[in-house]
Amino acid sequence: MSPDREPLLVVEKLMKRFGALHALDGLSFHVSPGEILGLVGPNGSGKTTAINAISGIFRPDAGQVRLDGRRIERLPSHKIVHLGINRTFQVPKCFLGLTVRQ
């Protein structure tokens, strides 16, 4: 990231617990304008929890999420959507009426 460009998305020390399970324990990263970031890890490593916390599906227990410098970690998901962050859900099923090309 060049020093004159602020990150578009900043995640700092994000924490989310489910009882005794620490699904996120201090997750931090940033995404600069034009950058593509992937979350990779084994099942149970917190990828989906991170996306749910960033998009407002889950409220983090601690930490910050900033979009364009604005804190959004306490906003409900329907307000975060209007700022440009949304998520979709995987639907793992076959489409029997479609060809491979379709």
Secondary structure, 3 states (H helix, E strand, C coil): CCCCCCCCEEEEEEEEEECCEEEEEEEEEEECCCCCCCCCCCCCCCHHHHHHHHCCCCCCCEEEEEECCEECCCCCHHHHHHHCCCCCCCCCCCCCCCCCCC
